Amino acid sequence: MEDNLSLKGKTILVTGVSRSMGIGAGIVKRLAVAGANVICHGNSAYDVQLAYMDASEQYAKELADQLKKEGNQIHVLPTSDLVMEGVPEQVVEQAVKIYGHLDGIVLNHAYSTSNPIGEWTMEHINAHLHTNVTASMLMIQAFAKQLPQGKTGSVTLFTSGQYLGPMVNEIAYCVSKDAIIGLCRQTAAALAKQKIRVNCINPGATDTGYLMPESDSYQMVASMFPSGRWGMPEDAAKLVQFLQSDFSAWITGQIIASEGGFDRYREC
């Protein structure tokens, strides 16, 4: 591994870590192996509520135990819901107490449920906005406040493909993810003098277990990639490693579509 892609000596907080098939798990593994001191946070109750096949209240601990056995540095914060007042800032504070400060933060958490026009409620809309946008804003603010003077920092956000094509059954989610793009660009400018870089990833359609591989829908999506396969959590994790490393020191305020050539307008 090139020295510039090494994360040795960096302490990075990763949110949205609670499922074995999730992007968060892939990120944590990648960053830990690259030498980072990784702190992870998740909300396992959300996964259980949505009945994900790999939902587990113990997964984050099991992941940490395995990575520690392999000689990596990883800590798991208590599960909590970022929609609750005070929790986003509290998560950052808890992480800071472990190593003294954070060098990076990867805001991978997301609230996503499908409701087309005609089925929207204020509760449905606000759940997306508060979790995806408000919590992210507050965590970026808390991250910036804790960064010691003279240190550089990196924030990695996640959007989706809504800015490249319609996703009409997930409009509340899409609106919140469009807001993340704006958040990236605005905070990149606002925090530049503090030597904090802010970038945003669109990982494209990623196999995190919400469709069964043998289903027609799964195969249809796979056919929309030139490679004939879905994106995997590891694909997104590699880009996160790059953006958290010193190798990307000249990159900020960017929205990066890492979609493997996905053709959303292909006739299936």
KEMARNU-482590 format. One record per residue: residue in three letters; x, y, z of N, C-alpha, C, O in turn. Coordinates in steps of 0.2 Angstrom, whole numbers, padded with zeros to 4 digits, always signed. Atoms other than C-alpha are relative to their C-alpha. Layout:
# residues N
ALAXYZXYZXYZXYZ/...
//
This chain:
# residues 268
MET+0004-0006+0000+0000+0000+0000+0004+0006+0000+0009+0007+0004/GLU-0004-0006+0000+0007+0017-0004-0001+0004+0006-0006+0004+0009/ASP+0000-0004-0007+0011+0028+0011-0005+0005+0000-0008+0006+0005/ASN+0005-0006+0000+0000+0042+0005-0007-0003+0001-0012+0001+0003/LEU+0006+0003-0001-0015+0030+0006-0001-0004+0006-0006-0006+0008/SER+0000+0002-0007-0010+0024+0023-0004+0005+0004-0004+0011+0004/LEU+0004-0004-0005-0022+0030+0037+0003+0000+0007+0000+0001+0012/LYS-0003+0001-0007-0010+0026+0051+0001+0007+0004+0003+0012+0001/GLY+0000-0006-0004-0011+0039+0065-0006+0004-0001-0007+0009+0003/LYS+0006-0004+0001-0028+0045+0059-0006-0003+0004-0006-0009+0004/THR+0005+0003-0004-0043+0043+0070-0007+0003-0004-0008+0009-0005/ILE+0005-0001+0004-0059+0042+0060-0007-0003+0003-0007-0009+0005/LEU+0007+0002-0002-0078+0041+0065-0004-0002-0006-0004+0002-0011/VAL+0004+0003+0005-0089+0031+0054-0007-0001+0003-0008-0005+0007/THR+0007+0001-0002-0108+0032+0056-0004-0005-0005-0001-0007-0010/GLY+0004+0004+0004-0121+0020+0049+0003-0007+0000+0003-0010-0005/VAL-0003+0007+0000-0112+0004+0055-0004-0005+0004-0004-0004+0010/SER+0004+0004-0005-0124-0009+0061-0002-0007-0004-0006-0011-0001/ARG+0002+0006+0004-0126-0022+0047+0006-0003-0004+0010+0000-0006/SER-0006+0003+0003-0114-0035+0040+0000+0001-0008+0006+0001-0011/MET+0001-0001+0007-0120-0032+0022+0000+0008-0002+0000+0010-0008/GLY+0001-0007+0001-0120-0013+0024+0006+0004-0003+0012+0001-0002/ILE-0006-0003+0002-0108+0000+0016+0004+0002+0006+0010+0002+0006/GLY-0004-0002-0006-0103+0006+0034+0004-0006+0002+0010-0004+0004/ALA-0005+0006-0002-0096-0012+0038+0006+0000-0005+0011-0001-0003/GLY-0005+0000+0004-0086-0011+0022+0005+0006+0001+0011+0005+0000/ILE-0005-0006-0001-0079+0006+0026+0004-0001+0006+0010+0000+0006/VAL-0004+0001-0007-0074+0001+0044+0005-0005-0002+0011-0004+0001/LYS-0005+0005+0002-0065-0014+0037+0006+0003-0003+0012+0002-0002/ARG-0005-0003+0004-0056-0004+0024+0005+0005+0004+0011+0004+0003/LEU-0003-0005-0003-0051+0010+0035+0005-0003+0006+0010-0001+0007/ALA-0004+0003-0006-0045-0001+0050+0006-0004-0003+0011-0003-0001/VAL-0006+0004+0003-0034-0012+0038+0005+0005-0003+0011+0004-0003/ALA-0004-0005+0003-0027+0004+0031+0004+0004+0006+0008+0008+0005/GLY-0004-0003-0006-0021+0009+0049-0003+0005+0004+0000+0007+0009/ALA+0004-0005-0004-0034+0021+0055-0002-0003+0007-0003-0009+0008/ASN+0003+0002-0006-0040+0021+0073-0008+0002-0002-0010+0007-0002/VAL+0007-0001+0003-0059+0018+0068-0005+0000+0006-0004-0005+0011/ILE+0006+0000-0005-0074+0023+0079-0006-0001-0004-0007+0003-0008/CYS+0006+0000+0004-0090+0017+0073-0007+0001+0004-0007-0001+0010/HIS+0006-0001-0003-0108+0021+0077-0006-0002-0005-0005-0002-0011/GLY+0006+0002+0004-0125+0014+0071-0006+0000+0004-0006+0002+0010/ASN+0006+0001-0003-0143+0012+0075-0003-0006-0002-0007-0006-0007/SER+0002+0007+0002-0147-0006+0075-0008-0001+0000-0011-0005-0003/ALA+0007+0000-0001-0165-0003+0080-0004+0002-0007-0009-0001-0008/TYR+0002-0002+0007-0168+0005+0063+0000-0006-0005-0005-0007-0008/ASP-0001+0005+0004-0162-0010+0054-0005-0006+0002-0008-0009-0003/VAL+0005+0005-0002-0173-0022+0064-0007+0002-0002-0011-0002-0004/GLN+0007-0002+0002-0188-0011+0061-0001-0001-0007-0007-0002-0009/LEU+0001+0001+0008-0185-0012+0042+0001-0007-0002+0000-0009-0008/ALA+0000+0008+0001-0183-0031+0044+0006-0002-0005+0005-0006-0010/TYR-0005+0003+0004-0166-0032+0035+0002-0007+0002+0002-0008+0008/MET-0002+0007-0001-0160-0050+0033+0006+0000+0005+0006-0005+0008/ASP-0006+0001-0004-0144-0046+0042+0000+0005+0006+0005+0006+0009/ALA+0001-0004-0006-0151-0035+0056+0002-0003+0006+0000-0009+0007/SER-0003+0003-0006-0142-0038+0072+0002+0006+0005+0006+0010+0003/GLU-0002-0005-0005-0140-0028+0088+0007-0001+0002+0010+0003+0005/GLN-0007+0002-0003-0123-0037+0091+0005+0001-0006+0011+0000-0005/TYR-0005+0001+0006-0115-0035+0073+0006+0005+0001+0011+0003+0000/ALA-0005-0005-0001-0105-0019+0077+0006-0003+0005+0012-0003+0004/LYS-0005+0003-0005-0097-0028+0092+0004-0006-0003+0010-0006-0002/GLU-0003+0006+0003-0094-0044+0083+0005+0002-0005+0011-0001-0006/LEU-0005-0002+0005-0085-0034+0069+0006+0003+0003+0011+0001+0001/ALA-0005-0002-0004-0075-0025+0081+0005-0005+0003+0011-0005+0003/ASP-0003+0005-0003-0070-0040+0090+0005-0004-0005+0011-0006-0004/GLN-0004+0003+0005-0064-0048+0074+0006+0004-0003+0011+0001-0003/LEU-0006-0005+0002-0054-0033+0068+0005+0001+0005+0011+0001+0004/LYS-0005+0000-0005-0046-0032+0085+0005-0006+0000+0011-0005+0001/LYS-0004+0006+0000-0040-0050+0084+0005+0000-0006+0010-0003-0005/GLU-0004+0000+0006-0032-0046+0067+0005+0006+0001+0009+0008-0003/GLY-0005-0005-0002-0022-0032+0076-0002+0008-0002+0002+0012-0002/ASN+0002-0006+0002-0033-0017+0071-0003+0004+0006-0005+0001+0011/GLN+0003-0004-0005-0039-0002+0081-0007+0002-0001-0008+0005-0006/ILE+0007-0002+0001-0058+0000+0083-0004+0000+0006-0003-0004+0011/HIS+0004-0001-0006-0070+0006+0095-0008+0000-0002-0009+0003-0008/VAL+0007+0000+0002-0089+0004+0095-0004+0005+0005-0004+0003+0011/LEU+0004-0004-0004-0100+0018+0102-0007-0003+0001-0009-0007-0003/PRO+0007+0003-0001-0117+0014+0110-0005+0002-0006-0005+0007-0008/THR+0005-0001+0006-0131+0012+0097-0005+0006+0002-0007+0006+0008/SER+0004-0006-0001-0142+0028+0096-0003+0003-0006-0001+0001-0012/ASP+0003-0003+0006-0154+0037+0085+0002+0007-0001+0001+0012+0003/LEU-0002-0007+0001-0147+0053+0077-0005+0005-0001-0004+0011-0001/VAL+0005-0004+0001-0164+0060+0075-0002+0004+0007-0005+0009+0007/MET+0002-0002-0007-0165+0063+0094+0004+0006+0001+0010+0007-0001/GLU-0004-0007-0002-0160+0081+0100+0006-0002+0004+0005-0005+0009/GLY-0007+0000-0004-0142+0082+0106+0004-0006-0002+0010-0007+0000/VAL-0004+0006+0001-0137+0064+0100+0005+0001-0005+0011-0001-0004/PRO-0006-0001+0005-0127+0070+0084+0006+0003+0004+0012+0000+0002/GLU-0006-0003-0004-0116+0081+0095+0003-0005+0005+0009-0005+0006/GLN-0002+0004-0006-0115+0068+0109+0004-0006-0003+0009-0008+0000/VAL-0004+0005+0004-0109+0055+0096+0007+0002-0001+0012-0002+0000/VAL-0006-0003+0001-0095+0066+0091+0004+0001+0007+0010-0001+0007/GLU-0003-0001-0006-0091+0070+0109+0003-0007+0003+0009-0007+0006/GLN-0002+0007-0003-0090+0051+0114+0006-0002-0004+0011-0005-0001/ALA-0006+0002+0004-0078+0048+0099+0006+0004+0002+0011+0001+0003/VAL-0006-0004-0002-0067+0062+0104+0004-0002+0006+0010-0002+0007/LYS-0002+0002-0007-0065+0056+0122+0005-0006-0001+0009-0007+0004/ILE-0004+0006+0000-0057+0040+0116+0007+0001-0002+0012-0002+0001/TYR-0007-0002+0003-0042+0047+0106+0002+0007+0001+0008+0009+0000/GLY-0002-0007-0001-0042+0065+0111-0003+0005-0006-0005+0011-0004/HIS+0003-0004+0005-0048+0071+0094-0001-0004-0006+0001-0010-0007/LEU+0001+0003+0006-0054+0066+0077+0003+0003-0006+0003+0009-0006/ASP-0003-0003+0006-0045+0068+0060-0005+0000-0005-0005+0004-0010/GLY+0005+0001+0005-0060+0062+0050-0006-0002+0002-0007-0005+0007/ILE+0007+0002-0001-0078+0059+0049-0003-0002-0006-0003+0001-0011/VAL+0004+0003+0006-0088+0048+0037-0007-0001+0002-0009-0005+0006/LEU+0007-0001-0002-0106+0052+0038-0004-0005-0005-0007-0002-0010/ASN+0003+0005+0004-0113+0036+0030-0007-0002+0002-0011-0005-0002/HIS+0006+0001-0002-0129+0035+0040-0006+0002-0005-0005+0007-0008/ALA+0006-0002+0004-0146+0036+0031-0006-0003+0002-0007-0008+0005/TYR+0006+0002-0001-0164+0035+0034-0004+0000-0007-0003+0005-0011/SER+0002+0001+0007-0173+0028+0018-0006-0004+0000-0006-0010+0002/THR+0006+0004+0001-0191+0022+0016-0004+0003-0006-0003+0009-0008/SER+0003-0002+0007-0202+0022+0000-0007+0002+0001-0011-0001+0005/ASN+0007-0003+0000-0218+0033-0001+0000+0004-0006+0003+0010-0006/PRO+0001-0004+0006-0224+0040-0018-0004+0006+0002-0007+0006+0007/ILE+0004-0006-0001-0233+0056-0020-0007-0003+0001-0010-0007-0002/GLY+0006+0002-0002-0250+0054-0012+0000-0004+0007-0005-0005+0010/GLU+0000+0004-0006-0244+0044+0003+0005+0004+0005+0007+0001+0011/TRP-0005-0004-0005-0232+0058+0011-0004+0002+0006-0010+0004+0006/THR+0003-0003-0006-0235+0063+0029+0006+0004+0003+0012+0004+0001/MET-0005-0004-0003-0225+0076+0039+0005-0004+0004+0011-0003+0004/GLU-0004+0004-0004-0218+0062+0050+0005-0003-0005+0011-0004-0004/HIS-0004+0003+0005-0212+0053+0034+0006+0005-0003+0012+0003-0003/ILE-0005-0004+0003-0203+0068+0027+0005+0002+0005+0011+0002+0004/ASN-0004-0003-0005-0196+0075+0043+0005-0006+0002+0011-0004+0004/ALA-0005+0005-0002-0188+0058+0047+0006+0000-0004+0011-0002-0002/HIS-0005+0000+0005-0178+0059+0031+0004+0006+0002+0010+0006+0002/LEU-0004-0006-0001-0173+0077+0034+0004+0001+0006+0010+0003+0006/HIS-0003+0000-0006-0169+0076+0052+0006-0005+0001+0011-0003+0003/THR-0006+0005-0001-0158+0060+0051+0005+0002-0005+0011+0002-0004/ASN-0005+0000+0005-0150+0063+0034+0003+0007+0000+0009+0008-0002/VAL-0003-0007+0001-0148+0082+0034+0002+0003+0007+0008+0005+0008/THR-0001-0004-0007-0150+0090+0052+0006-0003+0004+0010+0000+0006/ALA-0005+0004-0004-0139+0076+0060+0007+0001-0003+0012+0002+0001/SER-0006-0001+0003-0126+0078+0047+0003+0007+0001+0009+0008+0002/MET-0002-0007-0001-0125+0097+0049+0003+0001+0007+0008+0004+0008/LEU-0003-0001-0007-0123+0096+0068+0006-0004+0001+0010-0002+0005/MET-0006+0004-0001-0110+0082+0067+0006+0004-0004+0011+0003-0001/ILE-0005-0003+0004-0100+0092+0054+0002+0006+0005+0008+0007+0006/GLN-0001-0005-0005-0101+0107+0066+0004-0002+0006+0009+0001+0008/ALA-0003+0003-0006-0096+0097+0081+0007-0002-0002+0012-0002+0002/PHE-0007+0003+0002-0081+0089+0071+0004+0006-0001+0010+0006+0001/ALA-0004-0006+0001-0075+0106+0066+0002+0004+0006+0008+0006+0007/LYS-0001-0003-0007-0076+0113+0084+0006-0004+0004+0010-0001+0007/GLN-0005+0004-0004-0065+0098+0091+0007+0000-0004+0011-0002+0000/LEU-0007+0001+0003-0051+0098+0078+0005+0005+0002+0004+0011+0002/PRO-0006-0004-0003-0035+0105+0086+0003+0005-0006+0003+0003-0012/GLN-0003-0004+0004-0028+0120+0078+0007-0002-0003+0011-0005+0000/GLY-0006+0002+0003-0015+0116+0065-0001-0007-0003+0003-0009-0008/LYS+0002+0006+0003-0023+0099+0061-0004+0001-0006-0008+0006-0007/THR+0005+0000+0006-0031+0095+0044-0005-0005+0002-0004-0010+0005/GLY+0006+0005-0001-0048+0086+0044-0003-0002-0007-0002+0002-0012/SER+0004+0002+0006-0058+0077+0031-0007-0003+0002-0008-0007+0006/VAL+0007+0002-0001-0077+0075+0030-0002-0004-0006-0001-0001-0012/THR+0003+0003+0006-0085+0062+0018-0007-0001+0001-0009-0004+0006/LEU+0007+0000+0000-0103+0063+0015-0002-0005-0005+0001-0007-0010/PHE+0003+0005+0005-0115+0051+0005-0006+0003-0003-0011+0005+0001/THR+0006-0002+0003-0128+0056-0007-0002-0006-0004+0000-0012-0003/SER+0002+0006+0004-0137+0045-0020+0000+0002-0007+0002+0008-0009/GLY+0000-0001+0007-0141+0045-0039-0006+0005-0002-0007+0006-0008/GLN+0006-0004+0002-0156+0057-0038+0002+0006-0004-0003+0009-0007/TYR-0002-0006+0003-0146+0072-0045+0001-0002-0008+0003+0002-0012/LEU-0001+0002+0007-0143+0061-0061-0006-0003-0003-0006-0004-0009/GLY+0006+0003+0002-0160+0054-0063-0006-0001+0005-0004-0001+0011/PRO+0006+0000-0005-0178+0052-0055+0000-0006+0004+0002-0012+0001/MET+0001+0005-0004-0181+0041-0041-0007+0001+0004-0007+0003+0010/VAL+0006-0002-0002-0200+0044-0039-0004-0003+0006-0008+0000+0008/ASN+0003+0003-0006-0204+0032-0026+0003+0002+0007+0001-0001+0012/GLU-0004-0001-0006-0191+0039-0014+0001+0008+0001+0007+0010+0002/ILE-0001-0007+0001-0194+0058-0016+0002+0003+0007+0007+0008+0007/ALA-0002-0003-0006-0192+0062+0003+0008-0001+0001+0011+0003+0003/TYR-0007+0002-0001-0176+0053+0003+0005+0004-0005+0010+0006-0003/CYS-0004-0004+0005-0170+0061-0013+0001+0007+0001+0006+0010+0000/VAL+0000-0007-0002-0174+0078-0007+0006+0001+0006+0010+0006+0005/SER-0005-0001-0006-0163+0075+0009+0007-0001-0003+0012+0002-0001/LYS-0007+0001+0003-0149+0068-0002+0002+0006-0005+0008+0007-0005/ASP-0002-0006+0004-0150+0083-0014+0003+0005+0005+0008+0009+0004/ALA-0002-0004-0005-0148+0093+0002+0008-0001+0002+0011+0003+0004/ILE-0007+0002-0002-0132+0084+0006+0005+0002-0005+0011+0004-0003/ILE-0005-0003+0005-0124+0089-0010+0001+0008+0001+0006+0010+0001/GLY-0001-0007-0002-0128+0107-0005+0004+0001+0006+0009+0006+0007/LEU-0004+0000-0006-0121+0104+0012+0008-0001-0001+0012+0002+0002/CYS-0007+0001+0002-0105+0097+0004+0003+0006-0002+0009+0009+0000/ARG-0003-0006+0004-0102+0112-0007+0001+0006+0005+0006+0010+0005/GLN+0000-0006-0005-0106+0125+0007+0005-0001+0005+0009+0004+0007/THR-0005+0000-0006-0096+0118+0021+0007-0001-0002+0012+0001+0001/ALA-0007+0000+0002-0081+0114+0010+0003+0007-0001+0009+0008+0001/ALA-0002-0007+0000-0080+0133+0007+0001+0003+0007+0005+0007+0008/ALA+0000-0003-0007-0084+0138+0025+0006-0003+0004+0008+0001+0009/LEU-0005+0003-0005-0071+0126+0033+0007+0000-0004+0011-0003-0001/ALA-0007+0000+0003-0057+0128+0020+0005+0003+0004+0011+0001+0004/LYS-0005-0004-0004-0048+0141+0031+0002-0005+0006+0008-0004+0009/GLN-0002+0004-0006-0048+0128+0045+0003-0007-0002+0005-0011+0002/LYS-0003+0006+0003-0040+0115+0033-0004-0006+0001-0001-0012+0002/ILE+0004+0006+0000-0055+0104+0033-0003-0001-0007-0006+0004-0010/ARG+0002+0001+0006-0059+0096+0017-0007-0004+0000-0008-0008+0005/VAL+0006+0004+0000-0077+0090+0013-0002-0002-0007-0002+0002-0012/ASN+0002+0003+0006-0082+0078-0001-0006-0004+0001-0008-0006+0006/CYS+0006+0004+0000-0097+0068-0006+0000-0005-0005+0002-0004-0011/ILE+0000+0006+0004-0099+0051-0013-0007-0002-0002-0012-0003+0002/ASN+0006+0004+0002-0113+0044-0024+0002-0007-0002+0005-0008-0007/PRO-0002+0007+0001-0110+0025-0023-0004-0004-0005-0002-0009-0007/GLY+0004+0004+0005-0123+0020-0036-0004-0005+0004-0004-0006+0010/ALA+0004+0006-0002-0134+0005-0034+0005-0005+0003+0009-0008+0000/THR-0005+0004-0003-0125-0005-0021-0004-0006+0004-0009-0005+0007/ASP+0003+0006-0003-0129-0023-0015+0001+0000+0007+0007-0002+0010/THR-0001+0000-0007-0132-0021+0003-0006-0005+0003-0007-0004+0009/GLY+0005+0005-0003-0145-0035+0005-0007+0002-0001-0011-0002+0002/TYR+0007-0002+0000-0161-0026+0001-0004-0004-0006-0010-0003-0006/LEU+0003+0004+0005-0164-0037-0014+0003-0007-0001+0009-0007+0000/MET-0003+0007+0000-0162-0056-0016+0004-0001-0007+0001+0001-0012/PRO-0003+0000+0007-0149-0060-0030-0004-0004-0005-0003-0003-0011/GLU+0004+0004+0005-0161-0073-0038-0006+0004-0002-0009+0001-0007/SER+0007-0003+0002-0175-0060-0040+0001+0003-0007+0007+0005-0009/ASP+0000-0004+0007-0179-0052-0057+0002+0007+0001+0006+0009-0003/SER-0002-0007-0001-0177-0035-0050+0008+0001+0001+0011+0005-0002/TYR-0007+0000-0001-0159-0039-0044+0004-0001-0007+0008+0003-0008/GLN-0004+0001+0007-0154-0046-0061-0001+0006-0005+0003+0007-0009/MET+0001-0006+0004-0162-0031-0070+0005+0005+0001+0008+0008-0003/VAL-0004-0005-0002-0152-0019-0060+0008-0002-0002+0011+0002-0005/ALA-0007+0002+0002-0136-0029-0063+0002+0001-0007+0007+0002-0009/SER-0001+0000+0008-0139-0029-0082+0001+0007-0002+0003+0009-0007/MET-0001-0007+0002-0138-0010-0081+0007+0003+0001+0009+0008+0000/PHE-0007-0002-0001-0120-0010-0076+0004-0004-0006+0003-0010-0008/PRO-0004+0004+0005-0107-0014-0090+0004-0006+0002+0005-0011-0001/SER-0004+0006-0003-0098-0026-0078-0005-0006+0001-0003-0011+0002/GLY+0005+0005-0001-0115-0035-0076-0001-0002+0007-0004-0007+0009/ARG+0001+0001-0007-0114-0034-0057-0002+0007+0003+0000+0012+0001/TRP+0002-0006-0005-0120-0022-0043+0007+0003+0002+0012-0001+0002/GLY-0006-0002-0004-0108-0011-0034+0000-0003+0007-0006-0006+0009/MET-0001+0003-0006-0102-0018-0018+0002+0005+0005+0005+0010+0004/PRO-0002-0005-0005-0099-0010-0001+0008+0001+0000+0010+0007+0001/GLU-0007-0001+0000-0080-0013-0004+0002+0006-0005+0007+0009-0005/ASP-0001-0005+0005-0081-0002-0020-0001+0007+0003+0004+0012+0002/ALA+0000-0006-0003-0087+0013-0010+0005+0001+0006+0008+0007+0006/ALA-0005+0000-0006-0075+0009+0005+0007+0002-0003+0010+0006+0000/LYS-0007-0002+0003-0060+0011-0007+0000+0007-0001+0005+0011+0000/LEU+0001-0007+0001-0066+0028-0012+0001+0004+0007+0004+0010+0007/VAL-0001-0003-0006-0068+0033+0006+0007+0000+0003+0009+0005+0005/GLN-0007+0000-0002-0051+0028+0010+0004+0005-0003+0008+0009+0000/PHE-0004-0005+0004-0044+0039-0004-0002+0007+0003+0003+0011+0004/LEU+0002-0007-0002-0054+0054+0002+0002+0001+0007+0003+0007+0009/GLN-0002-0001-0007-0049+0051+0020+0008+0001+0001+0011+0002+0006/SER-0008+0001+0000-0030+0049+0016+0003+0007-0003-0001+0011-0005/ASP-0004-0006+0003-0017+0063+0012+0000+0000-0007+0002+0005-0010/PHE-0001+0000+0007-0017+0057-0006-0005+0004-0003-0004+0006-0009/SER+0005-0004+0003-0033+0067-0009+0000+0008+0003-0005+0011+0003/ALA-0001-0006-0004-0026+0083+0000-0002+0006-0004-0004+0011-0002/TRP+0001-0006+0004-0030+0094-0015-0008-0001-0003-0010+0003-0008/ILE+0007+0001+0002-0049+0088-0017-0004+0002+0006-0004+0000+0011/THR+0005-0002-0005-0063+0097-0008-0006+0003-0004-0005+0006-0009/GLY+0006-0003+0003-0081+0102-0012-0002-0004-0006-0006-0001-0010/GLN+0002+0004+0006-0083+0088-0025-0005-0005+0002-0006-0009+0007/ILE+0005+0006+0000-0098+0076-0028+0003-0005-0005+0003-0004-0011/ILE-0004+0005+0004-0090+0060-0035-0005-0006-0001-0007-0009+0004/ALA+0005+0005+0002-0102+0048-0044+0005-0006-0001+0008-0007-0006/SER-0003+0006+0000-0094+0031-0041-0004-0006-0002-0006-0010+0003/GLU+0006+0004+0002-0107+0021-0051+0002-0006-0004-0002-0009-0007/GLY-0002+0005+0004-0097+0009-0061-0003+0000-0007-0004-0006-0010/GLY+0003+0000+0007-0104+0015-0078-0008-0001+0000-0010-0003-0005/PHE+0007+0001+0000-0122+0013-0072-0004+0003-0005-0003+0010-0005/ASP+0004-0003+0005-0134+0016-0086-0008+0000+0002-0011-0005+0001/ARG+0006+0000-0002-0150+0021-0078-0006+0001-0005-0012+0000-0003/TYR+0005-0001+0005-0159+0025-0094+0000-0006-0005-0003-0006-0011/ARG+0000+0006+0004-0155+0008-0102-0007-0004+0000-0010-0004+0005/GLU+0006+0004+0001-0170-0002-0109+0002-0007+0002+0005-0010-0002/CYS-0002+0007-0002-0170-0018-0100-0005-0005-0003-0005-0011-0002/
//
